[in-house]
Amino acid sequence: MEQEHKGMEEAKSLWLSDSRKHSFSSVNEDLTADVIIVGGGITGIAAAFEMTERGLDVIIIDAEQLLQGTTGHTTAKITSQHDVYYYELIQQIGMPKARLYVEANEKAKDLIQARIKEHDIDCQLEIKDAYLYTKEESGVKKLKKELDAYKQLGIDREWKTELPFDADIKAALAMTNQAQFHPLHYLNALIDKLLERGVRIFEQTTAVDVKEGNRPAVVTKNGHHLTGRYIISCSHFPFYDGKGLYFTRIHPEQSYVVAAKTTKPLPDGMYLGIDQPAHSLRTAEWHGEEVVLIGGEGHKTGQGGDESAHYEGLETFGDATLGIEEVLYRWSTHDMVTMDQIPYIGRLTKHHQNIFVATGFRKWGMTTSHVAATLIGDLIEGKSNPYESIFTPSRPVTDSFVKDFIKENTNVAAKLISGKFKRTDQTIDDLQPGEGGIISYEHKKCGAYKSEDGNVFLVDTTCTHLGCEVAWNNSDRTWDCPCHGSRFSITGEVVEGPAKKPLKRSYKEQ
């Protein structure tokens, strides 16, 4: 398979390469507003838009730049088809609540499309059926259960025994009339509207704490206070825990995307294989021509080994299925997953009446972000919302939750112990320019990154959250914690919580 590779160095997504970038200053003084929103991805932007629709004054802050996180690295499907999900969801929360879950996401899908139409947003919106498919007999059984769930939930569907491309499937289940779009074109248009409405937006402003009270305040890294009637945490991992113990209840998963020109076109639809390793296919527009996004190869953050192998897996699958002519972009993303697979949307804890959180969307943030915006909007206005009990972070603990909690934290303990005993014979000299890894330096284990110009950056590999050993992510060029998903830059600065403090740079840099 001979192919060109472009854009690898920065692992930049197609969306980021094909959209304009806003630029905003950082916060340099104390400020007040009705609502302080932390996080400038799709959830923060959707929440801000909803709050302005309700007449509220809003401030948005982001630790880096707007839309550069998970939102800029999504596959951008607007769909209620959330993998093989609904049969288990019915078993877990019952039919009435499962129907409400579907309804919430369908309303969010309709809301996105309505806003695109109302504001005449050119964002490559396309109505597509969303397919689940399998090549295995065991997968057929799963899909038949899912089909039964669709029937009970009243979901429009189609059952297929073949697909119009070389997938060699045994069965497929379509959820009809779903959609896809260019997420950043959509969100940049919303940002323009927010600025017209007087929303104040700040970048390079890290929230580190909350001063609770009747008028709570977000405390920034530089010590400024952003005071509001309400605070909404829309950061990937909640920046403020409020004794909600979120780090024990959610974990990040990393997955990968390849954007490629293919020799065969992808037939109309969005496709997700349910066999492992899972792979997805959808089209996108790139400089006026159609390309294919090949996604999947997911694993828990910090536990996936060599990231290049996952990209190779996607390319092998894509080439076998459609034929790859040229790889244009490769990127990865990190999605937060709750123990029971249902997002946390609502009050931070039952004790917080004016601090809200939205997290744990798995891979379905396009619709769920808008569910969050409208739900939190209703909670702020004191209105009843039929979806509150489903998504509240304070929902009752189920037996399956307890099992998942034990499983998750057993995994954490295993990673904590194994990381401490892992040794390495690799040295600085073994690293190539642009490469990082765990090395031995002066008889001590440390993390090292060698830049293209030969500079070496050394960090202590002990995560500053709870002491697990971080792993090198050669796709994003970050140090990732396999226990609770904290992520750090090559110099040890916090990229993603729950860690608050940087990795120690206790070794002399070369």
C-alpha positions in Angstrom: 0.0 0.0 0.0 1.9 3.0 -1.3 0.6 6.3 -0.1 1.6 9.8 0.8 1.4 11.1 4.3 0.8 14.8 5.0 0.2 16.7 8.2 1.6 14.0 10.4 4.0 16.1 12.4 1.3 18.0 14.3 -1.4 15.3 14.0 -3.7 18.1 13.0 -7.3 17.2 12.2 -9.0 17.9 8.9 -11.5 20.2 10.7 -8.7 22.4 12.2 -6.8 22.6 8.9 -9.9 23.7 7.1 -11.4 26.4 9.3 -10.6 29.9 10.5 -9.4 30.4 14.0 -10.6 33.1 16.4 -8.2 34.8 18.7 -9.0 36.1 22.1 -7.0 37.7 25.0 -6.6 36.1 28.4 -8.3 37.4 31.5 -6.3 40.1 33.2 -8.8 41.4 35.8 -11.7 40.4 38.0 -15.0 40.2 36.0 -18.7 39.5 36.6 -21.5 38.0 34.5 -24.7 36.1 35.0 -23.0 32.8 33.8 -19.4 31.8 33.8 -18.7 29.0 31.4 -15.4 27.1 31.6 -14.5 25.3 28.4 -14.6 26.6 24.8 -15.5 23.4 22.9 -18.9 22.5 21.5 -20.5 22.1 24.9 -19.3 25.5 26.1 -20.3 27.3 22.9 -23.7 25.5 22.8 -24.3 26.4 26.5 -23.4 30.0 25.9 -25.7 30.2 22.9 -28.5 28.8 24.9 -27.9 31.1 27.8 -28.0 34.2 25.6 -31.2 32.9 24.0 -32.6 33.1 27.6 -31.3 36.6 28.1 -28.3 35.9 30.3 -25.0 37.7 30.2 -22.1 35.2 29.6 -18.4 34.9 30.0 -16.5 32.0 28.4 -12.9 31.0 29.3 -10.7 28.3 27.8 -7.3 27.1 29.1 -5.9 27.0 25.6 -7.8 28.1 22.4 -11.4 27.6 21.5 -12.4 24.5 19.6 -8.9 23.0 19.7 -9.6 20.1 22.0 -11.9 17.1 21.6 -14.3 19.3 19.5 -11.6 19.9 16.9 -10.8 16.2 16.7 -14.2 14.6 16.5 -15.7 12.6 13.6 -18.7 15.0 13.9 -21.7 12.8 13.6 -25.0 14.3 14.7 -26.8 11.1 15.7 -28.8 9.3 18.4 -27.1 6.1 17.2 -24.6 5.7 20.1 -23.0 2.3 19.1 -24.7 -0.9 20.3 -26.3 0.8 23.2 -30.0 0.7 23.6 -30.7 -2.9 24.5 -28.3 -2.6 27.5 -29.7 0.9 28.3 -33.2 -0.5 28.6 -31.9 -3.3 30.9 -30.1 -0.7 33.0 -32.6 2.2 33.4 -35.9 0.8 32.1 -38.0 1.5 29.0 -39.5 4.9 30.1 -36.1 6.5 30.8 -34.5 4.9 27.7 -37.2 6.5 25.6 -36.4 9.8 27.2 -32.7 9.4 26.4 -33.5 8.8 22.7 -35.9 11.7 22.8 -33.4 14.1 24.3 -30.8 13.3 21.6 -33.3 13.5 18.8 -34.4 16.9 20.0 -30.7 17.9 20.2 -30.2 16.7 16.6 -33.3 18.7 15.5 -32.1 21.8 17.4 -28.7 21.7 15.6 -30.3 21.5 12.2 -32.8 24.2 13.1 -30.0 26.6 14.1 -28.1 25.8 10.9 -31.2 26.7 8.9 -32.2 29.8 11.0 -28.7 31.3 10.8 -27.9 30.1 7.3 -24.7 28.4 8.4 -22.7 26.8 5.6 -21.3 23.8 7.5 -21.6 20.9 5.0 -24.7 19.5 6.8 -25.8 16.2 5.2 -28.7 13.9 6.2 -27.4 10.3 6.4 -28.5 7.0 7.7 -26.2 5.7 10.5 -25.3 2.0 10.2 -24.1 -0.5 12.8 -22.6 -3.6 11.1 -20.9 -6.9 11.9 -18.9 -9.6 10.2 -19.3 -12.1 13.0 -22.2 -14.4 14.1 -21.9 -13.2 17.6 -22.3 -9.6 16.3 -25.5 -10.7 14.5 -27.0 -11.7 17.9 -26.1 -8.3 19.4 -27.6 -6.5 16.4 -30.8 -8.5 16.6 -31.1 -7.5 20.3 -30.4 -3.9 19.3 -33.1 -4.1 16.6 -35.6 -5.3 19.1 -34.7 -2.3 21.3 -35.1 0.1 18.4 -38.6 -1.4 17.8 -39.6 -0.9 21.5 -38.2 2.6 21.5 -39.9 3.6 18.3 -36.6 4.4 16.5 -36.9 4.5 12.7 -34.7 1.7 11.4 -33.7 -0.6 8.6 -32.3 -4.2 8.8 -29.7 -5.1 6.1 -27.8 -8.3 5.2 -25.4 -6.5 2.9 -23.8 -3.1 2.4 -23.0 -1.4 -0.9 -19.3 -1.7 -0.5 -16.7 -4.4 0.2 -17.4 -5.0 3.8 -18.3 -8.7 3.7 -20.9 -8.2 6.5 -23.3 -10.7 8.0 -25.8 -8.0 9.2 -26.3 -4.3 9.6 -28.8 -2.1 11.4 -29.5 1.5 10.2 -30.9 4.3 12.3 -32.4 6.5 9.5 -32.3 10.2 9.0 -29.3 11.1 11.1 -26.7 13.7 10.0 -23.1 14.8 9.7 -21.4 18.2 9.3 -18.3 20.3 9.6 -18.3 21.0 13.4 -16.0 24.0 13.3 -17.8 25.8 10.5 -21.0 25.4 12.6 -19.4 26.6 15.8 -17.4 29.5 14.3 -20.8 30.8 13.1 -22.2 30.5 16.6 -19.2 32.3 18.1 -19.8 35.2 15.7 -23.4 35.4 16.9 -22.2 35.2 20.6 -19.9 38.1 20.0 -22.8 40.1 18.5 -24.7 39.4 21.6 -22.0 40.8 23.8 -20.6 37.5 25.1 -17.0 38.0 26.5 -14.6 35.2 25.5 -11.1 34.6 26.8 -8.4 32.2 25.9 -5.2 31.1 27.6 -7.1 31.4 30.9 -7.0 28.3 33.2 -9.6 27.8 35.8 -8.1 26.2 38.9 -10.7 26.5 41.6 -14.2 27.8 42.6 -15.1 30.1 45.5 -18.5 28.8 46.4 -21.4 30.9 47.7 -24.6 32.6 46.5 -22.5 34.3 43.8 -19.7 31.7 43.1 -16.5 32.7 41.5 -14.1 30.9 39.1 -10.6 31.4 40.3 -8.0 31.5 37.5 -4.4 30.4 37.5 -3.4 34.0 37.6 -5.6 34.7 40.7 -8.4 36.6 39.0 -12.0 36.0 40.1 -14.8 35.6 37.6 -18.0 36.0 39.6 -21.4 34.9 38.4 -24.9 33.8 39.5 -24.0 30.4 37.9 -21.0 28.5 36.9 -21.0 25.8 34.2 -18.1 23.4 33.8 -17.8 22.4 30.2 -14.2 21.4 30.3 -13.3 17.9 29.1 -12.6 16.7 32.7 -14.4 18.8 35.3 -12.0 21.5 36.4 -13.6 21.6 39.9 -14.7 18.4 41.7 -16.7 19.9 44.6 -16.2 16.5 46.5 -18.1 14.8 43.6 -15.2 12.4 43.2 -15.4 12.6 39.4 -12.0 11.1 38.9 -13.3 7.8 40.3 -16.4 7.8 38.1 -15.1 8.8 34.7 -12.1 7.8 32.6 -10.8 9.0 29.2 -10.5 6.8 26.1 -8.3 7.6 23.2 -9.3 6.8 19.6 -7.8 7.6 16.2 -8.9 9.1 12.8 -7.4 8.9 9.4 -8.6 11.2 6.6 -7.9 9.7 3.2 -8.6 9.9 -0.5 -9.9 6.5 -1.5 -10.0 4.7 -4.8 -13.6 3.6 -4.2 -16.3 6.0 -3.0 -18.0 5.4 0.3 -21.7 4.8 -0.4 -24.2 7.2 1.2 -24.3 6.7 5.0 -22.2 6.7 8.2 -20.9 3.3 9.2 -19.7 1.8 12.5 -18.5 -1.7 12.9 -19.3 -3.3 16.2 -16.6 -6.0 16.0 -13.2 -5.4 17.8 -11.2 -3.5 17.0 -14.1 -1.2 16.1 -13.8 0.9 12.9 -16.0 3.7 11.5 -16.4 5.3 8.1 -17.9 8.6 7.0 -17.3 11.1 4.2 -16.1 14.7 4.5 -15.4 17.5 2.1 -11.9 18.6 1.6 -11.0 21.4 -0.8 -14.1 20.7 -2.8 -13.6 16.9 -3.1 -15.0 14.0 -1.0 -12.6 12.2 1.3 -13.2 9.4 3.9 -12.7 9.6 7.6 -11.7 6.2 9.0 -11.9 6.1 12.8 -11.6 3.7 15.7 -8.9 1.6 17.3 -10.0 3.0 20.7 -8.4 2.2 24.1 -8.2 3.7 27.6 -5.9 6.7 27.6 -2.3 5.8 28.5 -2.9 2.1 27.9 -2.8 1.7 24.2 0.9 1.1 23.5 2.5 2.5 20.4 0.0 4.9 18.7 1.5 4.4 15.3 0.2 0.8 15.3 -3.4 2.1 15.7 -3.0 4.4 12.7 -1.6 1.5 10.7 -4.7 -0.6 11.8 -7.0 2.1 10.4 -5.1 2.4 7.2 -5.0 -1.4 6.7 -8.8 -1.5 7.2 -9.4 1.5 5.0 -7.3 0.1 2.2 -8.9 -3.3 2.3 -12.4 -1.8 2.3 -12.2 1.2 -0.1 -8.6 1.3 -1.3 -6.4 4.2 0.0 -4.9 6.5 -2.6 -3.5 9.1 -0.2 -3.6 9.8 3.5 -4.2 13.5 4.2 -4.4 13.7 8.0 -4.0 11.6 11.0 -5.2 12.6 14.5 -6.4 11.2 17.8 -9.0 12.3 20.3 -9.8 11.7 24.0 -13.4 11.1 25.1 -14.6 11.0 28.7 -16.6 7.9 29.7 -18.8 7.5 32.8 -19.2 4.2 34.7 -22.7 3.6 33.4 -22.1 5.0 29.9 -24.6 7.9 30.5 -23.3 11.4 30.6 -23.2 13.5 33.7 -25.2 16.7 33.1 -26.7 18.8 35.8 -25.7 20.1 39.3 -22.1 19.3 40.2 -23.5 17.5 43.3 -26.8 17.6 45.1 -25.4 20.3 47.4 -24.5 22.7 44.5 -27.5 24.7 43.4 -25.6 27.2 41.2 -22.6 25.1 39.9 -23.3 22.8 36.9 -21.3 20.2 35.0 -21.5 18.5 31.6 -19.0 15.7 30.9 -18.8 12.0 30.0 -20.2 12.2 26.5 -18.2 9.2 25.2 -18.0 9.7 21.5 -21.4 11.4 21.0 -20.7 15.0 22.0 -22.4 16.6 19.0 -25.9 15.8 20.2 -25.2 15.4 23.9 -23.6 18.9 24.1 -26.9 20.4 23.0 -28.8 18.2 25.4 -26.6 19.6 28.1 -27.2 23.2 27.0 -31.0 23.0 27.1 -31.1 20.9 30.3 -28.8 23.2 32.3 -30.7 26.2 30.9 -33.9 24.8 32.3 -32.3 24.1 35.7 -31.0 27.7 35.9 -34.5 29.0 35.1 -36.1 26.7 37.6 -38.1 24.9 34.9 -39.0 21.2 34.9 -37.0 19.1 32.5 -38.0 15.5 31.7 -34.4 14.5 31.2 -32.9 15.7 34.5 -33.2 12.4 36.4 -31.5 10.5 33.6 -28.4 12.6 33.3 -28.0 14.0 36.9 -24.5 13.3 38.3 -26.3 12.5 41.6 -28.4 9.7 40.1 -28.8 6.6 42.3 -26.1 4.0 42.1 -27.1 0.7 40.4 -25.6 -2.8 40.8 -24.0 -2.4 37.3 -22.5 0.9 38.4 -21.0 -0.8 41.5 -19.5 -3.6 39.4 -18.0 -1.0 36.9 -16.7 1.1 39.8 -14.9 -1.9 41.2 -13.6 -2.9 37.8 -12.4 0.6 37.0 -10.6 1.1 40.3 -9.1 -2.4 40.1 -7.6 -1.4 36.8 -6.3 1.8 38.4 -4.7 -0.1 41.2 -3.1 -2.5 38.7 -1.7 0.3 36.6 -0.4 2.1 39.7 1.5 -1.0 40.9 2.8 -2.2 37.5 4.0 1.3 36.6 6.1 1.5 39.7 8.0 -1.7 39.0 8.5 -1.2 35.3 12.1 -0.7 34.4 13.8 0.5 31.2 17.2 0.1 29.6 16.5 2.9 27.1 18.7 6.0 27.2 18.6 9.5 25.7 20.8 8.3 22.9 18.2 5.8 21.9 15.6 8.5 21.2 15.3 9.9 17.7 14.5 13.6 17.1 10.8 14.2 17.6 10.5 11.0 19.8 9.7 10.6 23.5 9.8 7.7 25.9 10.7 6.4 29.3 14.5 6.3 29.8 17.1 5.7 32.4 19.1 8.9 33.3 21.7 9.0 36.0 20.4 5.6 37.3 16.9 7.0 37.6 13.8 6.4 35.5 12.4 9.5 33.9 10.4 10.7 30.9 12.3 12.3 28.0 11.4 14.0 24.8 14.0 14.9 22.2 12.9 17.8 20.0 13.7 18.0 16.2 16.6 20.4 17.0 18.1 17.9 19.5 17.0 19.6 22.8 16.0 17.1 25.5 13.2 17.7 28.0 13.2 15.5 31.1 10.3 15.0 33.5 9.5 12.9 36.5 7.0 10.2 35.3 5.0 10.2 38.5 1.6 11.7 37.9 0.9 14.6 40.3 -2.7 13.5 40.9 -2.4 10.2 42.7 1.0 8.9 41.8 0.6 6.6 38.9 3.3 6.4 36.2 2.6 8.3 33.0 3.1 6.9 29.5 4.3 8.6 26.4 1.7 9.4 23.7 3.6 9.7 20.4 0.5 10.9 18.6 -0.3 13.9 20.7 3.2 14.3 22.1 1.9 14.3 25.7 2.5 12.3 28.9 -0.7 10.4 29.7 -1.7 8.9 33.0 -3.3 5.4 32.6 -5.1 5.6 35.9 -7.3 8.7 35.8 -6.4 10.2 32.4 -4.4 13.3 33.4 -2.3 14.5 30.5 0.9 16.6 30.5 2.9 18.5 27.9 6.5 17.6 26.9 7.7 20.1 29.6 5.3 18.6 32.2 2.6 21.3 32.2 -1.0 20.1 32.8 -2.9 19.6 29.5 -5.9 17.8 31.0 -7.0 17.1 34.6 -7.8 15.8 37.2 -4.1 16.7 37.9 -3.6 20.3 39.0 0.2 20.4 39.3 2.7 19.9 36.5 5.1 17.0 36.4 8.3 17.7 38.3 11.2 18.7 36.1 13.7 17.4 38.6 16.4 16.4 36.1 18.8 18.6 34.3 17.8 19.1 30.7 20.3 18.5 28.0 
